[in-house]
Amino acid sequence: MGSLFRSEEMTLCQLFLQSEAAYACVSELGELGLVQFRDLNPDVNAFQRKFVNEVRRCDEMERKLRYLEKEIKKDGIPMLDTGENPEAPQPREMIDLEATFEKLENELREVNQNAEALKRNFLELTELKHILRKTQVFFDESIEFGVVPQEGGLTSTESMTRALISDDSVVRPTNAGPVQLGVDLEGARKLMMRFVAGVILRERIPAFERMLWRACRGNVFLRQAEIENPLEDPSTGDQVYKSVFIIFFQGDQLKTRVKKICEGFRATLYPCPEAPADRREMAMGVMTRIEDLNTVLGQTQDHRHRVLVAAAKNIKSWFVKVRKIKAIYHTLNLFNLDVTQKCLIAECWVPVLDIETIQLALRRGTERSGSSVPPILNRMDTFEDPPTYNRTNKFTSGFQALIDAYGVASYREMNPAPYTIITFPFLFAVMFGDLGHGAIMTIFAAWMVLQEKPLAAKKTDNEIWNIFFGGRYIILLMGLFSMYTGLIYNDIFSKSLNIFGSHWTINYNVSTVNSSKFLQLDPKTDDYIKSPYPVGIDPVWQMADNKIVFLNAYKMKISIIIGVLHMLFGVSLSLKNYRYFNNYLSIYCEFIPQLVFLLFLFCYMVVLMFMKWIIYYPESENVLTSPYCAPSILITFINMVLFKPSTPLPDCEVNMYSGQDFIQKLLVVFAVICIPWMLLAKPIIIMRGKKKEHQLLSNNHIGSENGDIEGGVPQTIPDPVPHGGGKHEEDDMTEMFIHQGIHTIEYVLGSVSHTASYLRLWALSLAHAQLSEVLWNMVLSKGLKFDSWVGGIILWAIFSFWAMLTVGILVLMEGLSAFLHTLRLHWVEFQSKFYSGLGYTFQPFSFEVILEQASNAAEE
């Protein structure tokens, strides 16, 4: 059977490569992506393998590229991604790449260091400029106190000291005598105050003030002013807000304390001359140096930008090359060296259909390396289970992912994915059936399918969007099937389509119609034209009072019919597995009793449903075939299993057909017989087969001893092996009985519970239809009751609200709920009948996969 229905046939191969050609051959296999290598050195430490130095060199190159990438992103330079996939460079090209990266990194680090030093110098000069400006304001305030330096008089510090003393004498009179308004100049000179000026972060000012007050006990005078514009931190590049401060104090002891506190709060102190002329001269010099620094900084940034722009053009291709080289050497570390150290030996899993393609790739690698020794690829025999490899494309990959999420198929086991392509969207649509909601889903999925190339190019780390986009074909089919079931249900946003006209007519007169709240239409009379509606349900049921009763009966029976057929299909697929693996014992001891049990009980119940639809009809003149005598299928089935006679209604017969009681009892008996058949047949047959095999081995052993001339000793020496082997076989048989018992109980009870589980199709379909009707009646219909132009505005607002609720609740939330229920029906009810899912995934050495994983990791 084709690979779509089963995993690819795999084989274990041994690969012999000449050392010189190994790199090129592995590179070709990486581009191909069809070979999974095994580790032949599992006990060797990763740091003791042959190519560990090359891997380290690749790690170092990757580190340098990441540094370049970080700097490029910091400057906001776009990195050119042409989508090209360069080949892995030759080993000798590694030296050129290393030299290029080393040169770029050193140049960039040197430029960054110079730029950081220049920025730090610029920051210091800027802070000094603000200090000179702000402190001039502080010193100028002394004029307000009337202290003006005279010729040969006081300096600025002395003026400030005098102002402070004068201010203090005015504010705080002493107990020594009358208030002294005058100021002693000689005393001011003796009490001359010193000061320090600096810059501190604005948010540290309150704590800084408190610490100065407490540590100096109020013997300092602090003035501070905010720097309006933020300054750039040269280390981080962040914008910070700072304030200028000046602290006046007396004595060397306070000076030491103040400087320690400034150091603790990481405040920067700057020299500030006392004389105004010196401050003006220093300010002019600072401005000149700032202008020169701006010029140098601009040239430095231009040079850095040119270096990064040149690197940004090639950094994507450099990443690809380095990651390919690293992947090749990492793979070569899985190989073994022969005795001569000239040949590398590898073991790998390959698909049988691709052996020729792999050999061609090996030949290309050998020719590219210039080697004269061709590679050798030998198939090996092994008892190990091969990996599972299912070929997929962009359409089937989503459905295969749903199956693999449950469990990877065992090797060559039937793959449920092809059948899921149809059954999954169909079961979803049974629960989600609405023509309008299905159209919304279809339009969204069709947009993703039509725009898949540009959307795929816009790589994003939004997980929800990636899930939607990855399952775009699943959503498209779910939307299309939902439109189909919505047409069958004749349901579009809780309303019906009157395409073919109703097959029911009203034969009442006008007065009766106008005066009656409810009218009854009898299908036995001319109210019904005696022919079914062409497609789906007649639109008249949308306004019927008993609509829910009718749709409940219809959808409930449809759910059971679909569920039984789905489970029967799953059981029938197990036959394909048994036949492929030549497991005929399981066919006779598991498949046949399982099929009989399911057919004789639940499939018979489905047959009764169809018989009820066919036998009983309203226009029947015989009361026995009228709807009045139609029995309940559920009650009939329960009575059948319990061997309980049914109680008919008056004037009705007990059975739907003659001999029904006997046939039903016979079916139940056969179904019950299937239980011990499944439980005991397979273990007993295997146990008897092992006994016969053991007897044959014992007879052969005795015969060889009797015929051996030198073999008289073994009769006197007890052999412990048969005793241990017999105990092991006994444990195996016990385990087999337990396993078979669990399997039987699970199937028998599961058949009942799984059949009932399919009623979720009816329940969710009913809930979806009722929610849609509630939204129409309680939201949108309110906007249709207004007239004039005001009604148009109100309708627009109400429609927007209704559309938002429809998309958010009925399409997204109800769609997700139906999706999860459909997934459960496939994983539990369907796949449990034939699918074991005990395999492991084929993980080939593929550059495409490695590069995709690396890019995803970089984005995270």
C-alpha positions in Angstrom: 0.0 0.0 0.0 1.2 3.5 -0.7 3.1 5.6 1.9 0.0 7.8 2.4 -1.7 4.9 4.2 1.3 3.5 5.9 4.7 4.8 7.0 7.6 4.5 4.6 9.6 1.3 4.5 12.9 2.0 6.3 16.1 0.1 6.3 19.3 0.3 8.5 22.4 1.0 6.4 26.1 1.0 7.1 28.0 3.9 5.4 31.7 3.9 4.7 33.3 7.3 3.9 36.9 8.3 3.2 38.0 10.8 5.8 38.7 13.5 3.1 35.3 13.0 1.5 33.2 12.7 4.7 32.6 16.4 5.2 31.3 16.9 1.6 29.2 13.8 1.7 27.5 14.7 5.0 26.9 18.2 3.6 25.0 16.7 0.6 23.0 14.4 2.9 22.1 17.4 5.0 20.8 19.3 2.0 18.8 16.1 1.1 17.3 15.5 4.6 16.5 11.8 4.2 19.1 10.2 6.5 18.9 9.7 10.3 22.3 8.8 11.8 22.8 6.7 14.9 25.3 7.5 17.5 28.0 4.9 17.4 29.9 6.5 20.3 27.3 6.7 23.1 29.8 6.1 25.8 32.3 8.7 24.6 32.1 12.1 26.3 31.1 15.0 24.0 34.5 16.7 24.8 36.5 13.6 23.8 35.2 13.2 20.2 37.2 13.6 17.1 35.8 16.9 15.8 35.2 18.6 19.1 37.7 21.4 18.2 35.8 22.2 15.0 32.5 22.4 16.9 34.1 24.8 19.4 35.4 26.9 16.5 31.8 27.0 15.1 30.5 28.0 18.5 33.0 30.8 18.7 32.0 32.1 15.2 28.3 31.9 16.2 29.0 33.9 19.3 30.7 36.6 17.2 27.8 36.7 14.8 25.3 37.0 17.6 27.3 40.0 18.9 27.3 41.6 15.5 23.5 40.9 15.2 22.9 42.5 18.6 24.8 45.6 17.6 22.9 45.8 14.2 19.6 45.5 16.0 20.6 48.1 18.5 21.1 50.6 15.7 17.9 49.6 13.9 19.7 48.6 10.7 17.6 46.2 8.6 19.3 42.9 7.9 19.0 41.8 4.3 17.3 38.4 4.0 17.3 37.3 0.4 15.9 33.9 1.2 19.0 32.3 -0.3 20.3 29.0 1.0 24.1 29.0 0.5 25.9 25.6 0.6 28.0 24.6 3.5 31.5 26.1 3.0 34.5 23.8 2.6 36.6 23.2 5.7 39.4 25.4 4.3 36.9 28.3 4.1 36.4 28.2 7.8 39.7 30.0 8.3 38.6 32.9 6.0 35.3 33.1 7.9 37.0 33.1 11.2 39.4 35.9 10.1 36.5 38.0 8.8 34.5 37.6 12.0 37.5 38.3 14.2 38.3 41.5 12.2 34.7 42.7 12.4 34.4 42.0 16.1 37.7 43.6 17.0 36.9 46.7 14.9 33.4 47.0 16.3 34.6 46.5 19.9 37.3 49.1 19.5 34.8 51.6 17.9 32.4 50.9 20.8 35.1 51.4 23.4 36.2 54.7 21.8 32.6 55.8 21.5 31.8 54.9 25.1 34.9 56.8 26.3 33.9 59.8 24.2 30.4 59.7 25.4 31.6 59.5 29.0 33.8 62.5 28.4 30.9 64.3 26.8 28.7 63.5 29.7 31.3 64.8 32.2 31.7 68.0 30.2 27.9 68.4 29.9 27.5 67.9 33.7 30.3 70.4 34.4 28.6 72.9 32.1 25.4 72.6 34.0 27.2 72.9 37.3 28.9 76.1 36.2 25.6 77.6 35.2 23.6 76.5 38.2 26.2 77.4 40.8 26.5 80.9 39.3 22.8 81.3 40.1 23.5 80.1 43.7 26.3 82.6 44.1 24.4 85.4 42.5 21.7 85.0 45.2 24.0 86.6 47.7 23.1 90.0 46.0 19.6 89.6 47.4 21.0 90.0 50.9 22.8 93.2 50.0 26.3 91.6 50.2 28.2 93.0 47.2 32.0 92.4 47.0 33.9 95.6 47.2 37.3 96.4 45.9 39.8 94.4 47.9 36.8 92.9 49.7 35.2 89.5 49.8 35.3 86.6 47.3 32.1 84.8 46.2 32.5 82.2 49.0 33.0 84.9 51.6 29.9 86.7 50.2 27.9 83.5 50.5 29.2 83.0 54.0 28.2 86.5 55.0 24.8 86.1 53.4 24.2 82.9 55.3 25.4 84.4 58.6 23.3 87.5 58.0 20.3 85.4 57.2 20.8 83.2 60.2 21.1 86.2 62.5 17.8 87.5 61.3 15.9 84.3 61.5 17.3 82.9 64.8 18.1 85.5 67.5 20.5 84.2 70.1 20.4 84.3 73.9 23.7 86.2 74.2 22.2 89.6 73.8 20.3 91.8 71.5 19.8 90.8 67.8 22.9 91.7 65.8 21.9 93.1 62.4 25.4 94.0 61.4 28.0 91.6 60.1 31.6 91.4 61.3 33.8 91.1 58.1 36.8 89.7 60.0 34.5 87.0 61.6 33.1 86.1 58.2 36.7 85.6 56.9 37.5 83.4 59.9 34.3 81.4 59.5 34.8 81.2 55.7 32.7 78.3 54.4 34.0 75.7 51.9 31.8 74.0 49.3 31.7 71.0 46.9 29.6 70.8 43.7 28.4 67.8 41.7 25.7 65.9 39.9 23.4 63.2 41.2 20.5 61.2 39.9 17.3 63.0 40.5 15.5 60.2 42.3 18.3 60.0 44.9 18.0 63.6 46.0 15.5 63.1 49.0 17.5 60.3 50.5 20.7 62.3 49.8 19.4 65.3 51.7 18.3 63.2 54.7 21.7 61.4 54.9 23.6 64.8 54.8 21.4 66.2 57.5 21.7 63.2 59.8 25.4 62.5 59.2 26.5 66.2 59.5 23.9 67.0 62.2 22.5 70.0 60.2 25.9 71.7 59.8 25.8 71.8 56.0 23.9 73.9 53.6 22.6 72.1 50.4 21.2 73.8 47.3 20.1 71.7 44.3 18.6 72.5 40.9 17.2 70.0 38.3 18.8 69.6 34.9 15.8 70.0 32.5 17.0 67.8 29.6 17.8 64.1 30.2 21.4 62.9 29.8 22.5 59.7 28.1 24.2 57.0 30.2 27.3 55.9 28.1 27.3 52.4 29.6 23.6 51.5 28.9 22.5 54.1 26.4 19.5 55.0 28.6 18.2 58.5 29.2 18.6 59.5 32.9 17.5 62.7 34.7 20.0 64.3 37.1 20.2 67.3 39.4 23.1 69.7 40.2 23.9 70.3 43.9 26.3 72.4 45.9 27.0 71.8 49.6 28.5 74.4 51.9 30.3 73.3 55.1 33.0 74.3 57.5 36.1 72.3 58.4 38.0 69.4 57.1 36.0 66.8 59.1 32.8 67.8 57.5 34.5 67.9 54.1 35.5 64.2 54.5 32.0 63.2 55.6 30.4 65.0 52.7 32.7 63.4 50.2 32.0 59.9 51.6 28.3 60.5 51.4 28.6 61.7 47.8 30.6 58.6 47.0 28.0 56.3 48.6 25.2 57.9 46.6 27.3 57.7 43.4 27.3 61.4 42.9 29.9 62.8 40.6 31.9 65.8 42.1 33.4 68.4 39.8 35.9 71.3 40.5 34.2 74.6 40.6 36.2 77.9 40.9 35.3 80.4 43.6 35.9 83.5 41.5 33.2 84.4 39.0 35.8 85.3 36.4 37.4 81.8 36.7 34.0 80.2 36.4 33.2 82.1 33.2 36.6 81.2 31.7 36.1 77.6 32.6 32.6 77.6 31.1 34.0 78.9 27.8 36.6 76.2 27.7 34.0 73.5 28.4 31.8 74.7 25.6 34.7 74.6 23.2 35.6 71.1 24.2 32.0 70.0 23.9 31.8 71.2 20.3 35.0 69.3 19.4 33.6 66.2 21.1 30.4 66.4 19.1 32.4 66.4 15.9 34.5 63.5 16.9 31.4 61.5 18.2 29.6 62.1 14.9 32.6 60.7 12.9 32.8 57.7 15.2 29.1 56.9 14.9 29.3 57.3 11.1 32.2 54.8 11.0 30.4 52.4 13.3 27.2 52.7 11.1 29.2 51.9 7.9 30.7 48.8 9.5 27.3 47.5 10.7 25.6 48.2 7.4 28.3 46.2 5.6 27.9 43.4 8.1 24.1 43.5 7.9 24.2 42.6 4.1 25.8 39.3 4.8 25.0 38.3 8.4 22.0 36.1 7.4 24.1 34.0 5.0 27.0 33.9 7.5 24.6 32.4 10.1 23.4 29.8 7.6 27.0 28.8 6.7 28.2 28.6 10.3 25.2 26.6 11.4 25.7 24.2 8.5 29.3 23.7 9.3 28.5 23.1 13.0 25.8 20.6 12.1 28.1 18.7 9.8 30.9 18.3 12.4 28.3 17.5 15.1 27.1 14.7 12.8 30.6 13.5 12.1 31.1 13.1 15.8 28.5 10.3 15.6 30.7 8.3 13.3 33.3 5.7 14.1 36.9 5.6 12.8 38.3 2.4 11.4 41.7 0.9 12.5 43.6 2.8 9.8 42.1 6.2 10.8 41.4 6.8 7.1 37.8 5.7 6.9 34.7 6.9 8.8 31.9 4.4 9.5 28.3 5.4 10.1 25.0 3.7 10.7 21.8 5.3 9.5 18.1 4.8 8.9 17.0 5.6 5.3 13.8 5.2 3.4 14.0 2.3 1.0 12.5 4.3 -1.9 15.2 7.0 -1.5 18.3 4.8 -1.5 19.2 5.7 -5.1 18.8 9.4 -4.3 21.0 9.1 -1.3 23.7 7.2 -3.3 23.6 10.0 -6.0 24.1 12.6 -3.2 27.1 10.6 -1.8 28.6 10.5 -5.3 28.2 14.2 -5.7 29.9 14.8 -2.3 32.8 12.5 -3.3 33.3 14.3 -6.6 33.2 17.7 -4.9 35.9 16.7 -2.4 38.1 15.3 -5.1 38.3 11.9 -3.6 38.9 8.8 -5.7 37.4 6.3 -3.3 33.6 6.0 -3.7 31.4 5.7 -0.6 29.9 2.4 0.3 26.3 2.1 1.5 25.3 -1.4 2.7 21.9 -2.5 4.0 22.0 -4.3 7.4 19.7 -6.7 9.0 18.4 -5.7 12.5 15.8 -6.6 15.0 15.4 -3.0 16.1 12.1 -1.3 15.3 12.7 1.3 12.6 11.5 4.9 13.0 8.2 6.0 11.5 8.3 8.3 8.5 5.2 9.6 6.9 5.6 11.8 3.9 3.5 14.9 4.1 2.9 18.1 2.2 1.5 21.5 3.2 -2.1 20.0 2.9 -1.6 16.8 4.8 0.9 18.0 7.4 -1.8 19.5 9.6 -3.8 16.3 9.8 -0.7 14.3 10.4 0.2 16.6 13.3 -3.2 15.8 14.9 -2.5 12.1 14.7 1.1 12.4 16.0 -0.1 14.5 18.9 -1.9 11.3 20.1 1.1 9.1 19.5 3.5 8.4 16.6 2.3 5.3 14.6 4.2 2.1 15.1 6.4 1.1 12.2 4.3 0.3 9.0 1.1 0.6 11.1 -2.1 1.9 9.3 -1.9 5.7 9.3 -5.3 7.3 10.2 -4.3 10.7 8.7 -5.7 10.0 5.2 -9.1 9.0 6.6 -9.0 11.9 9.1 -8.8 14.4 6.2 -12.5 13.5 5.5 -13.9 12.3 8.8 -12.4 15.1 11.0 -14.0 18.1 9.2 -17.2 16.1 8.7 -17.7 15.3 12.4 -16.8 18.8 13.3 -19.4 20.1 10.8 -22.1 17.9 12.3 -21.7 19.8 15.6 -21.0 23.2 14.0 -23.6 23.0 11.1 -24.5 26.6 10.1 -24.2 28.0 6.6 -23.4 31.5 7.8 -20.8 30.5 10.5 -19.2 28.0 8.1 -18.9 30.7 5.5 -17.1 33.0 7.9 -14.7 30.2 8.7 -14.2 29.3 5.1 -13.5 33.0 4.1 -10.9 33.3 6.8 -9.2 30.0 5.9 -9.3 30.8 2.2 -7.6 34.1 2.8 -4.8 32.3 4.7 -4.4 29.7 1.9 -4.4 32.3 -0.9 -1.9 34.5 0.9 0.2 31.7 2.5 3.5 32.8 0.9 3.5 36.4 2.1 2.0 35.4 5.4 4.7 32.6 5.9 7.4 35.1 5.1 6.2 37.4 8.0 7.6 35.2 10.7 6.0 36.0 14.1 6.2 34.6 17.6 2.5 34.9 18.1 1.6 31.3 19.1 -2.1 31.6 18.5 -1.6 33.0 15.0 1.0 30.2 14.2 -1.5 27.6 15.2 -4.2 29.1 13.0 -1.9 29.4 10.1 -0.4 25.9 10.5 -4.0 24.5 10.4 -5.3 26.6 7.6 -6.3 23.7 5.4 -8.0 22.0 8.4 -10.0 25.2 9.0 -10.8 25.5 5.3 -12.3 21.9 5.2 -14.1 22.4 8.5 -15.7 25.6 7.1 -16.7 23.9 3.8 -18.2 20.9 5.6 -20.0 23.2 8.0 -21.6 25.0 5.1 -22.7 21.7 3.7 -24.2 20.5 7.0 -25.7 24.0 7.5 -27.4 23.5 4.2 -28.7 20.1 5.3 -29.9 21.6 8.6 -31.3 24.5 6.6 -29.7 26.8 9.2 -28.0 30.2 8.5 -27.6 32.5 11.5 -30.6 30.6 13.1 -32.8 31.3 10.0 -33.8 29.1 7.1 -33.4 29.4 3.4 -36.6 29.0 1.3 -34.9 27.8 -1.9 -37.4 25.2 -3.1 -40.5 26.4 -1.3 -42.1 24.6 1.6 -43.8 21.2 1.0 -46.4 22.1 3.6 -49.5 24.2 2.9 -52.1 25.9 5.0 -55.6 24.9 4.2 -57.3 27.0 6.8 -59.4 30.1 5.9 -58.2 33.6 6.6 -60.3 34.2 9.7 -59.0 31.0 11.3 -55.4 31.9 10.6 -55.8 35.5 12.0 -57.7 34.4 15.1 -55.6 31.4 16.1 -52.3 31.6 17.9 -51.3 28.0 16.9 -52.3 26.0 13.9 -51.6 22.3 13.4 -50.6 20.8 10.1 -51.4 17.1 9.7 -49.1 15.1 7.4 -51.9 12.7 6.7 -54.0 15.3 5.0 -53.4 17.7 2.1 -51.3 19.9 4.4 -48.3 17.9 3.3 -47.7 17.2 -0.5 -46.4 13.7 0.2 -42.9 14.3 -1.2 -39.7 15.0 0.8 -37.9 18.3 0.6 -35.2 18.1 -2.1 -32.2 19.1 0.1 -32.1 19.2 3.9 -34.9 20.2 6.2 -38.1 22.0 5.1 -37.9 25.7 6.1 -41.4 25.5 7.7 -39.8 23.7 10.7 -38.0 27.0 11.6 -41.3 28.5 12.8 -42.8 25.3 14.1 -43.5 25.1 17.9 -42.2 21.5 18.0 -39.0 22.3 16.1 -36.7 21.2 18.9 -38.6 17.9 19.5 -38.3 17.1 15.8 -34.7 18.1 15.4 -33.7 16.4 18.6 -35.0 13.0 17.3 -33.5 13.6 13.9 -30.0 14.6 15.2 -29.9 12.0 17.9 -30.4 9.2 15.5 -28.0 10.6 13.0 -25.3 10.8 15.7 -25.7 7.2 16.7 -25.7 6.1 13.0 -22.5 8.1 12.3 -20.9 6.8 15.5 -21.5 3.1 14.8 -20.3 3.4 11.2 -17.2 5.3 12.4 -16.4 2.6 14.9 -17.0 -0.2 12.4 -14.6 1.5 10.0 -12.0 1.6 12.8 -12.4 -2.1 13.6 -12.2 -2.9 9.9 -8.9 -1.1 9.6 -7.4 -3.4 12.3 -7.9 -6.2 9.8 -5.5 -4.4 7.4 -2.9 -4.3 10.2 -3.3 -7.9 11.1 -3.0 -9.0 7.5 0.0 -6.9 6.7 1.9 -8.2 9.8 0.7 -11.8 9.1 -0.9 -11.9 12.5 -3.7 -14.3 11.6 -4.2 -15.4 15.2 -5.4 -11.9 16.1 -7.7 -12.0 13.1 -9.5 -15.1 14.5 -9.2 -14.2 18.2 -9.7 -10.4 18.2 -11.0 -9.0 14.9 -13.8 -11.4 14.2 -15.3 -11.4 17.8 -14.9 -7.6 18.0 -16.7 -7.2 14.6 -19.5 -9.7 15.6 -20.0 -8.0 19.0 -20.3 -4.6 17.3 -22.5 -5.8 14.5 -24.9 -7.9 16.5 -25.6 -5.2 19.1 -25.1 -1.7 17.9 -25.3 -2.1 14.2 -28.5 -4.0 14.8 -29.8 -0.9 16.7 -29.0 1.2 13.6 -30.9 -1.3 11.4 -33.9 -0.9 13.7 -33.8 2.9 13.2 -34.0 2.5 9.4 -36.7 -0.1 9.7 -38.7 2.3 11.9 -38.4 5.1 9.4 -39.5 2.8 6.6 -42.3 0.8 8.2 -44.1 3.6 10.1 -45.5 6.5 8.1 -48.4 9.0 8.8 -50.5 8.3 5.8 -50.7 4.6 6.5 -54.4 3.4 6.8 -53.3 0.5 8.9 -52.9 1.5 12.6 -50.2 -1.1 13.0 -47.9 0.9 10.7 -48.9 4.3 11.8 -46.7 6.5 13.9 -48.9 5.7 16.9 -47.5 2.1 17.0 -43.9 3.1 16.3 -41.8 1.6 19.2 -39.0 3.4 21.0 -35.6 2.1 19.7 -33.9 2.8 22.9 -36.4 0.8 25.0 -36.4 -2.0 22.4 -32.6 -2.2 22.6 -32.6 -2.2 26.4 -35.2 -4.9 26.6 -33.3 -6.9 24.0 -30.1 -6.9 26.1 -32.0 -7.7 29.3 -34.1 -10.5 27.6 -37.1 -8.5 28.8 -40.4 -8.6 26.7 -41.6 -5.3 25.3 -45.0 -3.9 26.3 -47.0 -2.8 23.3 -49.5 0.0 23.2 -53.2 -0.8 22.8 -54.1 -2.0 19.3 -50.4 -2.4 18.4 -48.1 -5.4 18.0 -45.1 -6.2 20.2 -42.6 -6.7 17.4 -41.7 -4.6 14.3 -41.3 -7.8 12.3 -42.1 -11.5 12.8 -39.5 -13.5 14.7 -38.0 -10.4 16.2 -37.7 -11.8 19.8 -35.9 -15.0 18.6 -33.5 -13.1 16.4 -32.7 -10.5 19.1 -32.0 -13.3 21.7 -29.8 -15.1 19.2 -27.8 -11.9 18.5 -27.3 -11.2 22.2 -26.2 -14.8 22.8 -23.6 -14.6 20.0 -22.4 -11.2 21.3 -22.0 -12.6 24.8 -20.1 -15.6 23.4 -17.7 -13.2 21.8 -16.5 -11.9 25.2 -14.8 -15.2 26.4 -13.7 -15.7 22.8 -11.8 -12.4 22.9 -10.6 -13.1 26.5 -9.3 -16.7 26.4 -8.8 -17.9 22.8 -5.6 -16.1 22.0 -3.7 -16.8 25.3 -4.8 -20.5 25.3 -3.7 -21.0 21.7 -0.3 -19.4 22.3 0.2 -21.4 25.5 -0.6 -24.7 23.7 1.8 -23.7 20.9 4.6 -23.0 23.4 4.0 -26.4 25.1 4.3 -28.2 21.8 7.5 -26.3 21.0 8.9 -27.1 24.4 8.1 -30.8 24.0 9.9 -30.9 20.6 12.9 -29.2 22.1 13.0 -31.6 25.0 12.8 -34.6 22.7 15.6 -33.4 20.5 17.7 -32.7 23.6 17.2 -36.3 25.0 17.9 -37.8 21.6 21.2 -36.0 21.3 22.3 -37.1 24.8 21.5 -40.8 24.1 23.4 -40.7 20.9 26.4 -39.0 22.3 29.2 -41.5 23.2 31.0 -39.0 25.5 27.8 -37.6 27.1 27.2 -39.8 30.1 27.8 -37.1 32.7 24.8 -34.7 32.1 22.3 -37.3 33.6 23.9 -36.8 37.0 24.2 -33.0 36.9 21.0 -31.0 37.5 20.4 -28.3 34.8 19.1 -25.1 36.3 18.2 -23.5 33.0 14.9 -25.3 32.2 13.6 -24.3 35.7 14.4 -20.7 35.2 13.1 -20.7 31.6 9.8 -22.3 32.7 9.3 -19.7 35.4 9.9 -17.0 32.8 7.4 -18.5 30.4 4.9 -18.8 33.3 5.3 -15.1 34.0 4.9 -14.3 30.3 1.6 -16.3 30.1 0.2 -14.6 33.3 1.1 -11.2 31.8 -0.6 -12.2 28.5 -3.8 -13.3 30.3 -3.9 -10.0 32.2 -3.2 -8.0 29.0 -5.9 -9.8 27.1 -8.4 -9.4 30.0 -7.8 -5.6 30.1 -8.1 -5.4 26.3 -11.4 -7.3 26.3 -12.9 -5.3 29.2 -11.9 -2.1 27.5 -13.4 -3.1 24.2 -16.7 -4.4 25.6 -17.3 -1.5 28.0 -15.8 0.9 25.4 -18.3 -0.2 22.8 -21.2 1.0 25.0 -19.5 4.2 26.2 -18.1 5.1 22.8 -21.5 4.7 21.2 -23.0 7.0 23.8 -20.0 9.4 23.3 -21.1 10.1 19.8 -24.2 11.7 21.2 -22.0 14.8 21.7 -22.6 15.3 17.9 -26.3 15.9 18.7 -25.7 17.8 21.9 -23.3 20.4 20.5 -25.3 20.8 17.3 -28.4 21.6 19.4 -26.4 24.0 21.7 -24.9 25.8 18.7 -28.3 26.2 17.0 -29.9 27.5 20.2 -27.1 30.0 20.9 -27.4 31.3 17.4 -31.2 31.7 17.8 -30.7 33.5 21.2 -28.3 36.0 19.7 -30.7 36.7 16.8 -33.8 37.1 19.0 -32.2 39.0 21.9 -29.8 41.2 19.9 -30.2 41.6 16.2 -34.0 41.4 16.0 -34.2 44.4 18.5 -32.5 46.6 15.9 -35.1 45.7 13.2 -38.0 47.2 15.2 -37.0 50.9 14.6 -38.2 53.1 11.8 -36.8 56.2 10.0 -33.2 57.2 9.8 -32.7 56.8 13.5 -33.5 53.1 13.1 -30.6 52.8 10.6 -28.1 54.2 13.1 -29.4 52.0 15.9 -29.4 48.9 13.5 -25.8 49.7 12.6 -24.7 49.7 16.2 -26.7 46.6 17.2 -25.4 44.8 14.1 -21.8 45.6 15.1 -22.5 44.2 18.6 -24.2 41.1 17.1 -21.4 40.5 14.6 -18.8 40.7 17.4 -20.7 38.2 19.6 -21.2 35.9 16.6 -17.6 35.8 15.7 -16.3 35.7 19.2 -18.7 33.2 20.8 -20.3 31.2 18.0 -17.4 31.0 15.6 -14.3 31.1 17.9 -15.5 29.6 21.2 -18.0 27.2 19.8 -15.7 26.3 17.0 -12.9 25.5 19.5 -15.3 23.4 21.6 -16.4 21.4 18.5 -12.8 21.0 17.4 -11.8 19.5 20.8 -14.8 17.2 20.8 -14.0 16.0 17.3 -10.4 15.4 18.3 -11.6 13.3 21.2 -13.9 11.2 19.0 -10.9 10.5 16.7 -8.3 9.8 19.4 -10.5 7.7 21.7 -13.5 6.3 19.8 -11.9 5.8 16.4 -8.2 5.2 16.8 -8.5 2.9 19.8 -10.0 0.3 17.5 -6.8 -0.2 15.4 -4.1 2.3 16.3 -1.4 1.6 18.9 0.8 4.6 18.3 4.0 3.2 20.0 6.5 4.3 17.4 9.1 7.0 17.3 9.5 9.8 14.7 12.0 9.6 11.9 14.4 12.6 12.5 16.6 13.0 9.5 19.8 15.1 9.4 18.3 18.1 7.6 19.8 21.6 7.2 16.3 22.9 6.6 15.0 21.7 10.0 18.2 22.7 11.8 18.1 26.3 10.4 14.4 26.6 11.2 14.9 25.5 14.8 17.8 27.9 15.2 15.8 30.8 13.8 12.9 30.0 16.1 15.2 29.8 19.1 16.8 33.2 18.1 13.3 34.8 18.0 12.4 33.5 21.4 
